[in-house]
Amino acid sequence: MSGPIVVGVDGSPSSLEAVSVAAREARLRGCALKVVHAFIWPAKHVPPGPVPLGPAGGEVRNAVGRLVAEAVERARSVAPDVEVGNAVVAGEALVVMEAQSRTASLVVVGSRGMGGFAGLLLGSMAVHLTTHGRCPVMVVRGEPDRAGPVLLGVDGSPAGEEAVEFAFEEAGLRGTEAVALHAWTPGSAAAAPPQDPSMPSCALEPGILAAQEPLLAEAVAGRRQRHPDVRVEYTVVRGDAREALIEASRNAGLIVVGSRGRGGFTGLLLGSVSQALLHHAHCPVVVVRGTDARGWGSQGSDTAHRTGNVQ
């Protein structure tokens, strides 16, 4: 889906870091950046119907203006050649950012916030967007190695195909390699039938490992043809997918996963593997929902009231 990169800001250091990352992403993709601030009046001052920001010289308007101006300036300092627009939207942050995702190619948010995202701990905004958003969602956290590879969690599920494509495109844009990682446990991984049923489980592990390698290669085969310049490293790990990906993220520039899966991620819906990464990864995390689950590009009503400069 074509569209700007949208970054949510609230004046916190975390959201400003998200602006920097989003600006670099916009520069890589050659697209516009849209800085969005969600604004809610204190409950005792909320009038019925659409609300303005108040008088032109009002304290609230000035504070919001400074917040957004700082974010825009940060973006332009990081990527001077990127077109930067901004929007101040009156509404609850979750609703506002979900609506923004309908026309975005990527939504970027910080891992912690305040102001427009007041009271939302890590997981609230991120999980809501990765569950209901209409485009991939990046949560900026950790201290990534900008030259590090794009780490891809692979489980072979149809739902994960969009994540594979995103990871390869991102690696191509960054000029880095892609590390495709598949994690398995003896209780969940498919294994080749043993020649001797009495064979101890420890002796079966080489066969189990061998059975995982074709799954990993098959999952990325088509993408390698479409992205021949991207070098791919295959990694099969025995262990929990969450722990394996978190550990591997220490040396990554970005980690990409689907919202749900099977195989190495058996039975893990968003809130387990994905949520664990949102809380503990050492680099930014992108969660990509499958096309069948979200209908990217579909247009819906924007329930938030818009004010300010909407680009």
C-alpha positions in Angstrom: 0.0 0.0 0.0 1.3 3.4 -0.9 1.0 6.3 1.6 3.0 8.3 4.0 4.8 7.0 7.1 2.8 8.2 10.1 4.5 8.8 13.5 2.6 9.4 16.7 4.0 12.1 19.0 3.2 13.3 22.5 6.3 15.2 23.5 8.0 12.4 25.3 11.6 11.4 24.6 10.4 8.1 23.3 8.1 9.7 20.7 10.9 12.0 19.6 13.1 9.0 19.0 10.3 7.5 17.1 10.2 10.6 14.9 13.9 10.2 14.1 13.4 6.6 13.2 10.3 7.4 11.1 12.2 10.2 9.3 15.0 7.8 8.3 12.4 5.2 7.1 10.6 7.9 5.0 14.0 8.9 3.5 14.7 5.2 2.6 11.3 4.7 1.0 11.2 8.1 -0.7 7.8 8.9 0.8 6.3 11.7 2.9 6.3 11.7 6.7 3.2 12.7 8.7 3.6 13.8 12.4 0.4 13.1 14.3 -0.6 14.3 17.8 -3.8 13.0 19.4 -5.4 15.6 21.7 -8.0 15.1 24.4 -9.4 18.0 26.5 -9.5 17.4 30.3 -12.9 15.8 31.0 -14.3 18.7 32.9 -13.7 21.1 30.0 -15.0 18.9 27.1 -17.9 20.5 25.3 -20.3 18.4 23.3 -19.5 17.9 19.6 -16.3 18.8 17.7 -13.8 20.7 19.7 -11.3 23.4 18.7 -8.0 23.9 20.3 -9.1 27.2 21.9 -8.1 30.8 21.2 -5.3 31.5 18.9 -3.2 32.8 21.8 -4.4 30.2 24.3 -2.0 28.2 26.5 -3.3 24.8 25.2 -2.9 25.8 21.6 0.6 27.1 22.2 1.7 24.0 24.1 0.4 21.7 21.3 2.0 23.9 18.7 5.4 23.7 20.4 5.1 20.0 20.8 4.3 19.4 17.2 6.8 22.0 16.0 9.6 20.2 17.9 8.7 16.9 16.4 8.6 18.4 12.9 12.0 20.1 13.4 13.5 16.8 14.7 12.3 15.0 11.5 13.7 17.7 9.2 17.0 17.7 11.0 17.3 13.9 10.5 16.0 13.8 6.9 16.0 17.3 5.3 14.9 16.0 2.0 11.7 14.4 3.3 8.4 16.1 3.0 7.0 16.5 6.5 3.4 17.2 7.3 1.6 17.3 10.6 -1.9 16.8 12.0 -3.4 17.6 15.4 -6.4 15.3 15.9 -8.9 15.7 18.7 -9.7 12.2 19.9 -8.5 9.3 22.0 -5.0 8.2 20.9 -5.8 4.6 20.1 -8.7 5.6 17.9 -6.8 8.4 16.2 -3.8 6.2 15.3 -5.9 3.4 14.1 -7.7 5.8 11.8 -4.4 7.2 10.6 -3.2 3.7 9.7 -5.9 3.4 7.0 -4.0 5.6 4.7 -0.4 5.0 5.9 2.2 2.6 4.6 3.8 2.3 8.0 2.8 3.6 11.5 5.7 4.3 14.0 5.2 4.8 17.7 7.6 5.0 20.7 7.7 2.4 23.4 6.7 4.8 26.2 4.7 8.0 26.2 2.8 10.8 27.9 0.5 13.6 27.0 -1.6 12.4 24.1 -0.8 8.8 25.0 -1.1 9.4 28.8 -1.6 6.3 30.9 -0.8 4.0 28.0 1.9 1.5 29.0 3.9 -0.4 26.4 1.5 -2.9 24.9 -1.6 -0.7 25.0 -0.9 1.4 22.0 1.3 -1.2 20.3 -1.0 -4.2 20.8 -4.1 -2.2 19.8 -2.4 -1.0 16.5 -0.9 -4.4 15.7 -4.3 -6.0 16.3 -6.5 -3.4 14.6 -4.3 -1.2 12.4 -4.4 -1.3 8.6 -0.7 -1.3 7.9 2.5 -2.6 9.5 3.3 -1.1 12.9 6.8 -0.3 14.1 7.5 0.2 17.8 10.8 1.9 18.5 12.7 0.6 21.4 16.2 -0.5 22.4 19.4 0.8 20.9 19.6 -0.8 17.4 22.7 -1.3 15.4 21.8 0.8 12.3 24.1 -1.3 10.2 22.7 -4.5 11.7 20.7 -7.0 9.7 16.9 -7.2 9.4 15.9 -10.1 11.7 12.9 -12.0 10.5 10.9 -14.5 12.6 9.8 -17.3 10.3 7.3 -20.0 11.1 6.1 -21.0 7.6 2.5 -19.9 8.1 0.4 -18.2 5.4 -0.1 -15.3 7.9 3.6 -14.8 8.1 4.1 -14.3 4.3 3.5 -10.5 4.5 6.1 -10.3 7.2 8.6 -12.1 5.0 8.0 -9.7 2.1 8.3 -6.6 4.4 11.6 -7.9 5.8 13.1 -8.4 2.4 12.0 -5.0 1.2 13.4 -3.4 4.3 16.7 -5.2 4.0 17.0 -4.1 0.4 16.3 -0.5 1.3 18.8 -0.5 4.1 21.5 -2.4 2.1 21.8 -5.0 4.9 21.4 -8.7 5.0 18.2 -10.5 6.2 18.5 -13.1 9.0 15.7 -15.6 8.8 15.3 -17.3 12.1 13.1 -20.3 12.8 12.8 -21.6 16.4 11.5 -25.1 17.3 11.0 -27.4 20.3 10.7 -31.2 20.2 7.1 -31.0 21.3 6.0 -28.7 18.5 8.3 -29.2 15.5 7.6 -31.6 12.7 10.1 -34.4 12.6 11.1 -37.0 10.1 9.6 -40.5 11.0 12.2 -42.4 13.1 13.5 -45.7 11.7 13.2 -47.2 15.2 10.2 -46.3 17.3 12.2 -47.1 20.4 14.9 -44.6 19.6 15.4 -42.1 22.4 14.2 -38.5 21.9 17.7 -37.1 22.1 18.6 -39.2 19.0 15.6 -37.8 17.1 16.8 -34.2 17.3 19.1 -34.3 14.2 16.1 -35.5 12.2 13.9 -32.8 13.7 16.5 -30.2 12.8 16.7 -31.5 9.3 13.0 -31.2 8.9 13.0 -27.5 9.9 15.5 -26.4 7.3 13.4 -27.0 4.2 10.5 -25.1 5.9 12.8 -22.1 6.5 14.1 -22.1 2.9 10.7 -22.6 1.4 9.3 -19.7 3.4 11.7 -17.2 1.8 12.4 -18.8 -1.6 10.1 -16.5 -3.6 11.3 -13.4 -1.9 14.9 -14.2 -2.7 14.0 -14.3 -6.4 12.2 -10.9 -6.1 15.1 -9.4 -4.0 18.2 -10.9 -5.5 20.5 -8.3 -4.0 19.5 -9.2 -0.4 21.8 -11.6 1.2 20.0 -14.1 3.5 21.4 -16.0 6.5 19.3 -18.9 7.7 19.2 -19.8 11.4 17.4 -22.7 12.9 17.3 -22.6 16.7 16.2 -25.2 19.2 14.2 -23.3 21.9 11.4 -20.9 22.6 10.7 -18.5 19.7 10.4 -15.5 22.0 13.7 -16.1 23.8 15.5 -16.9 20.5 14.3 -13.7 18.8 14.9 -11.5 21.8 18.5 -12.7 22.0 19.1 -12.4 18.3 17.7 -8.8 18.3 20.8 -7.7 20.3 22.7 -7.4 17.0 19.8 -6.4 14.7 18.8 -3.1 13.2 15.2 -4.2 13.1 13.1 -7.3 13.8 10.0 -8.2 11.8 7.3 -10.7 12.7 3.8 -11.6 11.7 0.9 -11.2 14.1 0.2 -14.9 14.5 1.8 -18.1 13.4 2.3 -21.8 13.7 5.3 -24.2 13.8 7.9 -22.5 15.9 5.2 -20.1 17.0 2.6 -22.8 17.5 -0.5 -21.4 19.2 1.0 -18.0 19.8 -1.2 -15.1 18.9 -0.4 -11.5 19.2 0.3 -10.9 22.9 2.8 -13.8 23.2 5.7 -13.8 20.7 4.8 -10.3 19.3 4.1 -8.8 22.6 7.2 -10.3 24.2 9.2 -8.6 21.5 7.4 -5.3 22.0 8.4 -5.5 25.7 11.9 -7.0 25.5 13.5 -6.7 22.0 16.8 -4.8 21.8 15.8 -3.0 18.6 12.7 -1.6 16.9 10.0 -4.2 16.2 7.7 -4.3 13.2 4.5 -6.4 13.4 2.9 -7.2 10.1 -0.6 -8.5 9.9 -1.6 -10.8 7.0 -3.6 -9.2 4.2 -6.6 -11.5 4.8 -6.8 -10.3 8.4 -6.8 -6.6 7.9 -7.7 -5.6 4.3 -5.0 -3.0 3.8 -6.1 0.0 1.9 -9.8 -0.3 2.9 -11.3 3.0 3.7 -13.4 3.5 6.8 -14.9 6.4 8.6 -12.5 8.5 10.7 -14.3 8.8 14.0 -12.0 11.5 15.4 -12.5 15.2 14.9 -9.7 16.8 12.9 -8.1 20.2 13.7 -4.9 21.9 12.8 -2.8 21.4 9.7 -3.8 18.0 8.2 -1.5 17.0 5.3 
